Amino acid sequence: MVDSIKLLRSGPLRGEVTPPPDKSISHRALIFASIAKGKSIIRNLLRADDPMRTLNAMKALGVEIRDSGEVIEVYGEGLYGLREPENVMDCGNSGTTMRLLAGLLSGQPFFSVLTGDGSLRQRPMKRVIEPLRMMGAGLYARAGDTLAPIAVKGGGLRGIHYKSPVASAQVKSAVLLAALYAGGETVVEEPRKSRDHTERMLPAIGADIRVEGLRVIVSGGNDISPFEITVPGDFSSAAFFMVAAAIIKDSEILIKNVGINPTRTGLFHIMKRMGADVEIIDERNVSGETVADILCKYTEGLTATDIAPEEVPSMIDEFPVFCVLACRAEGTTTIRGAGELRVKESDRIAAMASELGKMGVNVTEYPDGLEISGPVNLRGTTLEAHNDHRVAMALSIAALVAEGGTTVLGVSAVDISFPGFYDRILELTG
């Protein structure tokens, strides 16, 4: 893919679109199927770079995985069927792959090494290394055991009660994966509720797990049963079309088959609060997750809002495109308690402040968030995606309402989560 794109102000977006499959669930389905005993079937897996890193890592650990195009068949060898990899495992840009595998490998009686691209090697890993060491695993990393590559010598784990300082589904899931191999009971407690796909999947496949408020409790040693799953559409990818429809005059989009897990849909509720015309229709259950269609229409007179810290975990990946929405709302939108955004694929607070500032937005940057005044008539210019797929797509949506042409640099990052994103935009503009 070329690494830049020029976008012009768009007419209305109309029609139906199905977002790509959910990235978070795709990762977890591959990992759990690999440690189940028997054949699991995964339908609608996201075939983007991040989940493919997880798939290839599981193959490197000795798991047979067949991809027929329609379905993925995973032939799991059980909790203790993985084998020592012959080489370093490259997680690319995928923090989910690295952190979840650190947890899984902590339970294995062999040596392994996880690395990634330049961006991933700068993301914080102490947050998973610390609790996994408390459980008895040997993990070692660069920069005082804070940065990848991570070397893991696993086995001999014991249950712990871990109070996580951050609300992070990746940290929680890493510890829960290790807990499957630990003696006794493991408790993970979060300051706020993060996305709960791991907790939803594990009991359905035989793990001894229960959820009590902000605590998740797992007893180790139980075999995982093989399963069949259909991965729903990714809400975080749907978010770009939700915002585009709300801010591009006369737009109306029906987004099909979207996962609306309540730990993920903060943006939907905040858009409603701002006066956006968004509606959930045809709600249904698919493989233990709630799925629906979302109808989104252009809304005149959006009003600014304040995002409280407790709302941030449920819209952590939607932050870049929410900033674009805030530019078009009347008044000042404030986001606080979002310091976690500084350690994503990019520093998303700094990235959005910098790039929207180039488009004429009055942005105030805080250590843990932003203040955005609107509405602003955005102006076209040259923008930088900061090697971040969600920043690239958010800036592309901003370009569709900007005066003049906008060039977005670094758009190859989009393939990490949403191959075909620009094709979908073209289809909706007719």
QUIJOVEN-V665710 format. One record per helix or strand of 3 or more residues. SS is the DSSP state (@ for helix, = for strand). FROM is the first residue (numbers start at 1). LEN is the number of residues. If there is no record, write none. Layout:
BEGIN
[[SS	FROM	LEN] [SS	FROM	LEN]]
END
This chain:
BEGIN
[[=	4	4] [=	14	5] [@	23	13] [=	36	8] [@	49	12] [=	64	4] [=	71	7] [@	95	12] [=	111	5] [@	120	3] [@	126	9] [=	138	4] [@	142	4] [=	147	7] [=	161	3] [@	169	11] [=	185	5] [@	197	8] [=	208	5] [=	215	5] [=	228	3] [@	235	13] [=	252	8] [@	266	8] [=	277	10] [=	289	9] [@	309	7] [@	319	9] [=	330	6] [@	339	5] [@	348	11] [=	362	5] [=	369	6] [=	382	3] [@	389	11] [=	406	4] [@	411	6] [@	421	9]]
END
